[in-house]
């Protein structure tokens, strides 16, 4: 139906357009996917039923695929770290005393040399102080202890 835009419809044209709109709304445009399958083949009288191909048109969302791939990667990475830790600990558990001494000898030697150098420097840098004068030794010092408060605190007062 060719019409010029802006001109009014006649009653017959309006009825035809309305019927066409209703027909298009009622008619399904896409086939609905089946959610179940029933095999029409008869069941055999004895023995197993032969397999029947069942159509599968599932789609996996992209985010689910990404999560699955990431999970596999993380699992493989953690497994690698665990294997590495196991190897290190297995090696450490088989160390003998001779091996420990062989590994530690250079460090012990460096530490001994550093200690000797430090002692020599400290001895050379020390000065002896000689005090001159009268020395008074007090032996009559008395101590007073007071404890007070909910969270007790002991304070020693030295009088003398």
Order of alpha helices (4+ residues) and beta strands (2+ residues): alpha-alpha-alpha-beta-beta
